Amino acid sequence: MAAGGRAAEQPAELSHYVVARPIYSEPGFQEENERRPPLPPTLRERAQAACRCSRKRAFQIAKSFLPILEWLPNYRAKEWLISDIISGVSTGLVATLQGLAYALLVAVPVGYGLYSAFFPILTYFFLGTSRHISVGPFPVVSLMVGSVVLSMAPDEHFLIESINSTGTNATGTLIDTESRDAQRVLIASTLTFLVGILQVIFGVLQIGFIVRYLADPLVGGFTTAAAFQVLVSQLKIVLNISTKNYNGVLSIIYTLIETFEKIGTTNIADLIAGLLTIFVCMVVKELNDRFKHKIPIPIPIEVIVTIVATGISYAADLEKKYNAGIVKSIPRGFLPPEPPKVSLFSQMIAASFSIAIVAYAIAVSVGKVYATKYDYAIDGNQEFIAFGISNIFSGAFSCFVATTALSRTAVQESTGGKTQVAGIISAGIVLISIVALGKLLEPLQKSVLAAVVIANLKGMFMQVFDVPRLWRQNKVDAMIWVFTCIASIVLGLDLGLLAGLLFGLLTVVLRVQFPSWGGFGNIPGTDIYKKVKDYKNVIEPEGVKILKFASPIFYANIDGLKSSLKSTVGFDAVKVYNKRLKALRKIQKLIKKGKLKATKNGIISEPGINNEAFETDEDPEDNQDLQVPTKEVEIQVDWNSELPVKVNIPKVPIHSLILDFGAVTFLDIVAVRSIKTIIKEFERIDVRVYFASYQDNLISQLERSAFFDDTVRKDMFFLTVHDAVLYIRNQMTYSDNKDPIFEKIALMQESKEPIEFTETSRPGDELDVQEEAMRRLAS
C-alpha cells in the first residue's frame, strides 16, 4: 500500500518528458555526430589471432572440445554422488527395457538395442555439454532408421525354397532370418556411421544454427506423426500378425489395411499381454506425474512389468502352449567392431541427412530445457560433434542411431541426476544386462516390449491438444503443425519432414512478400505516430501521407510496396502524370486554334469566341508521344481545379509523402532502383518524398548502389517521422510567405519562334466573367 501510495503521489511532471533538439536530417545529424569508422582487422591480424597459441588458449580449446574438463574438476562428490548413483541405476533399468523395445522399430534383433543403449553414453560422457540428457535410442529416430533398413533389406530379398515336411516333392518358400537379420544389422550400423560423419561435419563447420529452421510447431507435428507411425508399426507386434514391410508414400495406410485384413489371426495371449502392459504402464505413469512431489523416485513400471511378464511367460510356457512370440535369444557379451559397408553410403545419404538433423534437434531441444532450468549453457556445435563421434563409435559396434529419449531423460533428472556421472552409471546397468542378465529375458513376449513402446508415446500424442491453442495464438503456426503432421503420415517421415520444412519456409516468404503496412498519423501533442485505421484520435498532417512498410524490401515484394503506396495516397502517380500531359496537349491544340490564349497569368479564352475546349476524354492515352521536347512557357496551373479541357485528371491532395523505413532491414538492387523510380514519379507531380526512421546500414547500402544523385539527396532522409513532419511544416510555412513558383508546362509548337504572350491592359472592372474564372483557375 505504501508503495502504491507513493506511486499515486508522484508529481505529474515526472510522468512526462520534454525534449528540445534540432530537426535532424541525415546530413545534419552526421555533421553534429561524427560516425565511428569501422576498423576491420587485416588479413595478417586475423592470421595472427587464429595462430596465436598460449597455455591459457590451449586449455580453453581443450575444454571446448572436451567439456568434461570444465565440469568434472568442479564435481561436488559429497553432494551429488549419491543422487547420481540413484539416478543412474533408475535410468539404466529404463534404458535396458527401452533399448530392447526400440530395436523392434529398427527391425533388428532386440539384443542390438542393448548395445545402442550402452556405447553412445561412453563417448558423450566426455564430449557432451548437457549434464542431464540420457543418451540412447529414441522411438522417432529408431523408426526413421527402421524405414531405411526395411527398404534396403525387405523380407522378399531373403526367400529360400524349402522341401515340404510331408516328404512329397512339393516345395515352399521360407525367410532366411539369419541372413536377413545380419544384413539389417549391417545396414543399421552403416547408417549410424554415416549419420555420425555428417554430424561431425556439421559441428566442425559451425552450422549448429540449422536446427533453428525446425520450428516448434514443425517439430510438434512431425513427432506426433512419428508417434502415429510407431503405433502402427507396433500394433502388428502386439497382435502377433505378420504383414509385408511397406515403405514410401502411403506406406502407413497400406500397413493398416493389411493389419485389419489379417486381424482374425491375432494371437490372444500376445494381445492380452500387450493390452495389460499398456494399461498398467499408462496408469502408473499418470500416478508418477500426479504425485511426483510426494514420490521421491518414480516407480520404474516398465522394469516391473517386464520382470513379471518374463516370469509368467517362462512359468506358463506361452510360446509352446499358445504360440506366443518371444524374444528367444539375446546375445551375451559384445561383438567385435566391424567397419561400415561404404558401398551402401550412396543409397542412404538422403535419409541419413534428415536423421542426423532430427536426432540432433531432439537432443538439443531437450537439453536446452534442462540447461535453462539449472542455469548452464549448451554449445550447439559441440553437441553436433559429441553426437557425431558417439554415432561413429557406436556404428562400429553394430548399434543404431543415438539421440535422447524424453521419458528416459525425465527419469534421470527427476531421480536426482546432477551430471553425466548418472549417465555413465546407467551405462553400467546396461552393461550388466548385456553380460549377465540377457539370458533371463529370452522368454519375454515381444508384445510386452511393443506395449512398452506404445505406452511411452503418450506425451507425443498429447501434443495434438496444442493445435487449438496454436490456432488462437497464431494461425500460421497451427497450419505448419497440421501440414507437417499430415505430410509425415502420408509421405513418410523423411519426405514429410522435408515437406514441413519447405512449407514453414514458404509461410515466412509469404509473410515477407505480403507484409503489414498502413497509413500513419500523429497522436496530437506528441511525436507518436500510429495507424490511422486503428485509433480514433489519430490525425494525418495536412497535405502529408505517411506509409510504414513492415518488411525488408526486395524483388519479391516490391510490387506490394507500389500497391500499398497507391492505396495510401489514393492515386497512381504515373497515371496522374500521363493525364496531365494529355491535358496539356489538348490545351496546346486549342491555343493554336485561337480558342485559348496562354498568358503569364494563366490560360484564358478570347471573348466572343465559343469555347470548344471542353472536349470529351475519348482519345486513347499514348505515352510515347508525351515526352516531345518543346519550348517552355511559365504559367500557373492548379491541377486540382476544373480545367478548360475534359480530361479526367485524378486529384493530388498531398504535397509530401513520408516512407517510414523503421522495419526495413535490407534492400536488394531491384528495390533500390524501384524506390528511386518511385521518387522521380512523385517528384514529377510535385509531391516530395521523404524517408524516416531508417537504419544506418541502409544508408551505406544505398551509397554502394549509386542511389544518391542531384535529384535524390541525403537531406530527404530524417531520423524520425516527426523530424520529417516538422521539416515539411516549416518548408510549407516558408513557401507560403513567398511568391508561388510557376510550373513550367511544355507547349508543342510547330514554329521555332518563341511564343508571344498577349498582354491584356483592360481595367479590372471590364474583365468578363469567363476570363475572371480562368484567372482564378490559373492562380
ABEGO torsion letter per residue (X at the ends): XAAAAAAAABBAAAABBBBBBBBBBAAAAAAABBBBBBBBBBAAAAAAAAABBBAAAAAAAAAAABAAAAAAAABBAAAAAAAAAAAAAAAAAAAAAAAAAAAAAAGBBAAAAAAAAAAAAAAAAAABABAABBBEBBAAAAAAAAAAAAAABBAAAABBBBBBAAGBABBBBBBBAAAAAAAAAAAAAAAAAAAAAAAAAAAAAGAAAAAAABBAAAAAAAAAAAAAAAAAAAAAAAAGBBBBBBBEBGAAAAAAAAAAAAAAABBAAAAAAAAAAAAAAAAAAAAAAAAAAABABBBBAAAAAAAAAAAAAAAAGAAAAAGBBBAGBBBBEBBBBBBBBAAAAAAAAAAAAAAAAAAAAAAAAAAAAAAAAAGBBBBAAAAAAAAAAAAAAAAAAGBBBBBBBAAAAAAAAAAGBABAAAAAAAAAAAAAAAAAAAAAAAABBAAAAAAAAAAAAAAAAAAAAAAAAAAAABAAAAAAAAAAAAAAAAAEAAAAAAAAAAAAAAAAAAAAABBBBEBBBBBBGBABBBBAAABAABBBBBGBBBBBBBBBBBAAAAAAAAAAAAAAAGBBAAAAAAAAAAAAAAAAAAAAAGABBBBAAEBBBBBGBBBAABBBBABBBBAAAABBBBBBBBBBBBAABBBABBBBBBBBABABBBBBAAABABBBAAAAAAAAAAAAAAAAAGBBBBBBGBBAAAAAAAAAAGABBAABBAAABBABAAAAAAAAAAAAAAAAABBBBBBBBBBBBABABBBBBBBBABBAAABBAAAAAAAAAAX
